Amino acid sequence: MSSGVNYTRSEVRQMAGYVPGQQPSPGSRIIKLNTNESPLPPSPKVAVAITDVMRNDSIMRRYPDPQSMELRRIAARISGCQSSQVIAGNGSDELLRVVLDTFVEKDETVAFFSPSYSLYPVLTRIRGGRIKSLPLFQEGSIYQPDTDGIKLFFLTSPNAPLGFSFSNDYIRELAQRLNGILVVDEAYADFAGDNALALVHEFDNLIILRTLSKSYGLASLRVGLGFAVSALIEQLDKVRDSYNLDRLAQIGAQAALADQDYLQKTVSLVIKERQHLSAALQDLGFKVEPSQANFVFVTPPQGCLAVDLQAALEKSGFLVRYFSNPDLAHGLRITVGLRSEMDQLIDAIKNIG
Amino acid sequence: MSSGVNYTRSEVRQMAGYVPGQQPSPGSRIIKLNTNESPLPPSPKVAVAITDVMRNDSIMRRYPDPQSMELRRIAARISGCQSSQVIAGNGSDELLRVVLDTFVEKDETVAFFSPSYSLYPVLTRIRGGRIKSLPLFQEGSIYQPDTDGIKLFFLTSPNAPLGFSFSNDYIRELAQRLNGILVVDEAYADFAGDNALALVHEFDNLIILRTLSKSYGLASLRVGLGFAVSALIEQLDKVRDSYNLDRLAQIGAQAALADQDYLQKTVSLVIKERQHLSAALQDLGFKVEPSQANFVFVTPPQGCLAVDLQAALEKSGFLVRYFSNPDLAHGLRITVGLRSEMDQLIDAIKNIG
């Protein structure tokens, strides 16, 4: 009998297995500033809504709404569009995969800037697409890439890990020039001064992705949202897993989206602490990239290597993110946390220096 | 500017959109026997575990375990295998898709008996595979199909909607003859006298799928499990969405799986009511297929058309399942419910007759 594993598609067999991000063990006293989670818990209305379901748990034996209609309605209402222009996913990660499965045929080209989200090449490989990885800067500047032959373009805005936003003029020009689908992955847009959501009313080849994992403090719940013209949403809807969001994820996300005051409170706090952290690090001689997100990318002063600082901070009880990629190895990405966490971090950096 | 929807892959554009199953409106007094949900709520330990998380909801801002390790460990323990032989999915629907993406290249052949689960052809089409739909019986009998050129075979056992199980001897022979991957979809196996789980230790091209949607009363939670040799699980793990199960789904599923006494209580009740319903319908002249599942497929007595009976029952407040497929249009599939529900159903049928 032949070995069953040999039936694996060659693209999949050649891929490395997924390596999960560093997570502190439960109960450890580490301050976790490496995965851009919210410093605040989600809106208390989430816990109220989910606890309510658990009080009448017989409903759990029933299938949830496969279409997440109520969630789409609320998302549409707060975003100024129709619910037919919204899709809900099991995290925006599912929506990235669904976009690939909907539009990209084997050997078609998928483009993105490097550095950006490391899941894009993984999902493209699984789909069997060709990867076109573009340098983020040409001669030190953002530029409009050559879009010839590109079927799908993933643009992360605000960019991770650098934190800057692409302007709506830039996005308009790219959408216009692209003979394919443009996905603007706006995971961090709630922390930015502007966003591209309104452009879905201008372009029928544009998909905007959002997530509840960052600004809503719900990374545990795995809920992402996609916005586009109804005709595109209709195609994406055929491809997503048919019951892709469980009842508690739907109920929790509805409660979180409905509480926009709480979102604003979180966003204001993060922006304030981002300014505080940036100023404090600049005082210590760090170069700080201006950020529109809930993290800052910083380069330590001359004589201090980022990789060494990351290791020293870990010993002192702080997780921050170091990328070995040559374009990023000079710096560190630090998630914005509470004032007390930021002050402890600054003290630790002073002690290391 | 060209219309963005034209970038859709032809397989997807030609597909019909997903049509969700019939769901009674909230608060309606209908007795729902059409989608094989459990007549009992889930184990009360599920609500306790999820409510506990909500009491300390700050954890919700953190990413969940991307590997669902604790859930895999519990599933492995109660199934007599290693946790490296288990994968957890966002419903077994996600695992069906993951299996296709892992093993099936464009234009390779995916086979299944018809009738079986209507999602198989949909997912195969999205993947770009060729569909080989095989008649369930040849000259009235189950048979071993010609496996030439088949890369992936989906076998539903117990079969839906007829309710019979394929024997382990049958499954062994099919796994041996198949030059590809055999998936045995055991959504209803907890209600059956036997199952094929132990065969994953014999065959390295066999994947067994289970779900918590039926016997565990957790259709709302979207948790499925896959069992196979570790080498296959490793490949599937690369392809699933990387954070595919949210924290509450993991915690709830762990609590449900750990409460095997409660599972046995549910299963015993369903088997007892399956016998009661079968006998009562036979007394009324129905032909009842012997069932190993939580439903029965029944053919009304001569002179009563299944399609008419379904409509009359709906008017009387009962949802049962009618299939227009010519092989099934003579009968109805009825989910086994509580004794009171079954007695009301029998009374309604008597009144209609």
Chai-1 contact restraints between the chains, C-beta under 6 A:
chainA,res_idxA,chainB,res_idxB,connection_type,confidence,min_distance_angstrom,max_distance_angstrom,comment,restraint_id
A,S3,B,D204,contact,1.0,0.0,6.0,A-B,restraint_1
A,G4,B,D204,contact,1.0,0.0,6.0,A-B,restraint_2
A,G4,B,N205,contact,1.0,0.0,6.0,A-B,restraint_3
A,G4,B,L232,contact,1.0,0.0,6.0,A-B,restraint_4
A,V5,B,A231,contact,1.0,0.0,6.0,A-B,restraint_5
A,V5,B,L232,contact,1.0,0.0,6.0,A-B,restraint_6
A,Y7,B,F103,contact,1.0,0.0,6.0,A-B,restraint_7
A,Y7,B,G180,contact,1.0,0.0,6.0,A-B,restraint_8
A,Y7,B,I181,contact,1.0,0.0,6.0,A-B,restraint_9
A,T8,B,Q235,contact,1.0,0.0,6.0,A-B,restraint_10
A,R9,B,E105,contact,1.0,0.0,6.0,A-B,restraint_11
A,V12,B,T102,contact,1.0,0.0,6.0,A-B,restraint_12
A,V12,B,Q235,contact,1.0,0.0,6.0,A-B,restraint_13
A,V12,B,K238,contact,1.0,0.0,6.0,A-B,restraint_14
A,M15,B,K238,contact,1.0,0.0,6.0,A-B,restraint_15
A,G17,B,K238,contact,1.0,0.0,6.0,A-B,restraint_16
A,Y18,B,S242,contact,1.0,0.0,6.0,A-B,restraint_17
A,P20,B,P66,contact,1.0,0.0,6.0,A-B,restraint_18
A,E37,B,R61,contact,1.0,0.0,6.0,A-B,restraint_19
A,E37,B,R62,contact,1.0,0.0,6.0,A-B,restraint_20
A,S38,B,R61,contact,1.0,0.0,6.0,A-B,restraint_21
A,P41,B,D57,contact,1.0,0.0,6.0,A-B,restraint_22
A,P41,B,S58,contact,1.0,0.0,6.0,A-B,restraint_23
A,P41,B,R61,contact,1.0,0.0,6.0,A-B,restraint_24
A,P42,B,M60,contact,1.0,0.0,6.0,A-B,restraint_25
A,A47,B,M54,contact,1.0,0.0,6.0,A-B,restraint_26
A,A47,B,D57,contact,1.0,0.0,6.0,A-B,restraint_27
A,I50,B,M54,contact,1.0,0.0,6.0,A-B,restraint_28
A,T51,B,T51,contact,1.0,0.0,6.0,A-B,restraint_29
A,T51,B,M54,contact,1.0,0.0,6.0,A-B,restraint_30
A,M54,B,A47,contact,1.0,0.0,6.0,A-B,restraint_31
A,M54,B,I50,contact,1.0,0.0,6.0,A-B,restraint_32
A,M54,B,T51,contact,1.0,0.0,6.0,A-B,restraint_33
A,D57,B,P41,contact,1.0,0.0,6.0,A-B,restraint_34
A,D57,B,A47,contact,1.0,0.0,6.0,A-B,restraint_35
A,S58,B,P41,contact,1.0,0.0,6.0,A-B,restraint_36
A,M60,B,P42,contact,1.0,0.0,6.0,A-B,restraint_37
A,M60,B,L218,contact,1.0,0.0,6.0,A-B,restraint_38
A,M60,B,S220,contact,1.0,0.0,6.0,A-B,restraint_39
A,R61,B,E37,contact,1.0,0.0,6.0,A-B,restraint_40
A,R61,B,S38,contact,1.0,0.0,6.0,A-B,restraint_41
A,R61,B,P41,contact,1.0,0.0,6.0,A-B,restraint_42
A,R61,B,G217,contact,1.0,0.0,6.0,A-B,restraint_43
A,R61,B,A219,contact,1.0,0.0,6.0,A-B,restraint_44
A,R62,B,E37,contact,1.0,0.0,6.0,A-B,restraint_45
A,R62,B,A219,contact,1.0,0.0,6.0,A-B,restraint_46
A,Y63,B,A219,contact,1.0,0.0,6.0,A-B,restraint_47
A,P64,B,S220,contact,1.0,0.0,6.0,A-B,restraint_48
A,P66,B,P20,contact,1.0,0.0,6.0,A-B,restraint_49
A,N90,B,N90,contact,1.0,0.0,6.0,A-B,restraint_50
A,G91,B,Y243,contact,1.0,0.0,6.0,A-B,restraint_51
A,D93,B,D241,contact,1.0,0.0,6.0,A-B,restraint_52
A,E94,B,D241,contact,1.0,0.0,6.0,A-B,restraint_53
A,D101,B,I126,contact,1.0,0.0,6.0,A-B,restraint_54
A,T102,B,V12,contact,1.0,0.0,6.0,A-B,restraint_55
A,F103,B,Y7,contact,1.0,0.0,6.0,A-B,restraint_56
A,E105,B,R9,contact,1.0,0.0,6.0,A-B,restraint_57
A,K106,B,K106,contact,1.0,0.0,6.0,A-B,restraint_58
A,I126,B,D101,contact,1.0,0.0,6.0,A-B,restraint_59
A,I126,B,V239,contact,1.0,0.0,6.0,A-B,restraint_60
A,G180,B,Y7,contact,1.0,0.0,6.0,A-B,restraint_61
A,I181,B,Y7,contact,1.0,0.0,6.0,A-B,restraint_62
A,D204,B,S3,contact,1.0,0.0,6.0,A-B,restraint_63
A,D204,B,G4,contact,1.0,0.0,6.0,A-B,restraint_64
A,N205,B,G4,contact,1.0,0.0,6.0,A-B,restraint_65
A,G217,B,R61,contact,1.0,0.0,6.0,A-B,restraint_66
A,L218,B,M60,contact,1.0,0.0,6.0,A-B,restraint_67
A,A219,B,R61,contact,1.0,0.0,6.0,A-B,restraint_68
A,A219,B,R62,contact,1.0,0.0,6.0,A-B,restraint_69
A,A219,B,Y63,contact,1.0,0.0,6.0,A-B,restraint_70
A,S220,B,M60,contact,1.0,0.0,6.0,A-B,restraint_71
A,S220,B,P64,contact,1.0,0.0,6.0,A-B,restraint_72
A,S220,B,R247,contact,1.0,0.0,6.0,A-B,restraint_73
A,L221,B,D246,contact,1.0,0.0,6.0,A-B,restraint_74
A,R222,B,Y243,contact,1.0,0.0,6.0,A-B,restraint_75
A,R222,B,D246,contact,1.0,0.0,6.0,A-B,restraint_76
A,A231,B,V5,contact,1.0,0.0,6.0,A-B,restraint_77
A,L232,B,G4,contact,1.0,0.0,6.0,A-B,restraint_78
A,L232,B,V5,contact,1.0,0.0,6.0,A-B,restraint_79
A,Q235,B,T8,contact,1.0,0.0,6.0,A-B,restraint_80
A,Q235,B,V12,contact,1.0,0.0,6.0,A-B,restraint_81
A,K238,B,V12,contact,1.0,0.0,6.0,A-B,restraint_82
A,K238,B,M15,contact,1.0,0.0,6.0,A-B,restraint_83
A,K238,B,G17,contact,1.0,0.0,6.0,A-B,restraint_84
A,V239,B,V12,contact,1.0,0.0,6.0,A-B,restraint_85
A,V239,B,I126,contact,1.0,0.0,6.0,A-B,restraint_86
A,D241,B,D93,contact,1.0,0.0,6.0,A-B,restraint_87
A,D241,B,E94,contact,1.0,0.0,6.0,A-B,restraint_88
A,S242,B,Y18,contact,1.0,0.0,6.0,A-B,restraint_89
A,Y243,B,G91,contact,1.0,0.0,6.0,A-B,restraint_90
A,Y243,B,R222,contact,1.0,0.0,6.0,A-B,restraint_91
A,D246,B,L221,contact,1.0,0.0,6.0,A-B,restraint_92
A,D246,B,R222,contact,1.0,0.0,6.0,A-B,restraint_93
A,D246,B,A249,contact,1.0,0.0,6.0,A-B,restraint_94
A,R247,B,S220,contact,1.0,0.0,6.0,A-B,restraint_95
A,L248,B,L248,contact,1.0,0.0,6.0,A-B,restraint_96
A,A249,B,D246,contact,1.0,0.0,6.0,A-B,restraint_97
